[in-house]
Amino acid sequence: MEVFKNEISPHTIEIFKEHYKKYKDDKSVNDINLHEIDIRTRIFPTHKAWDEIKKICIKHFPSITDKEIYANYQRQFKPTFMHVDEYGAYRESDTWTIIIPLHTDTRLSVVIFKKIFNTNEDLQKFIINFPYETEKKCNNISQLVPLQHTPNDWKNPENFLSDYLELDGVFYYNEGDYVLFDTNKLHVTSNFSILPEYKFKDLIQIHIGKSNRKGYDPFYRNK
């Protein structure tokens, strides 16, 4: 993972927020997460916000095409589970994720691990069969970031899987910053639901590269 500080201008952030206001009730551009934890308002090449998305992507991938970019404005009502982004499932070349926070609050974060999985089905098998008894902890991230919604040892609920995995890093929310990481790296958001002032939190999510998964076509609109 790599963090870029003060790279997103207030003007760009305002364009993203205007995009949400304009399209938040448009059913053709809104997707509800399978687990009903967020609503994703798609950003398409015909939208003003796409120009800002493309500028960010080109900084890192100068030859990137529109067909290799997926973007949405994401309003999360619940913290995300430990997962990998399946935009990169069965990939033939590297794929990447960018998260752009739309809040400034270091109590909000994304924890990214070095562990890589092809799909979340593979991750679930790993979780079910994880040998807590024989593995040793290698960090104490569960004591630094609220991760009560993440997998733990059913025999000892205070043992969180996160503490047994090698960290890539923690990205703390600050408007203007963003984080870039491999889509297939395991990651999870902090449990913002314990903060009473947050009924939801907002971010921009971008996936980059050639995806073999359906539903990430930047030109596709729901009917």
Secondary structure, 3 states (H helix, E strand, C coil): CEEECCCCCHHHHHHHHHHHHHHCCCCCCEEECCCCCEEEEECCCCCHHHHHHHHHHHHHCCCCCHHHEEEEEEEECCCCCCECCHHHCCCCCCCEEEEEECCCEEEEEEEEEEEECCCHHHHHHHHHCCCCCCCCCCCCHHHHCCCCCCCEECCEEEEEHHHHCCEEEEEEECCCCEEEEECCEEEEECCHHHCCCCCCEEEEEEEECCCCCCCCCCCCCCC
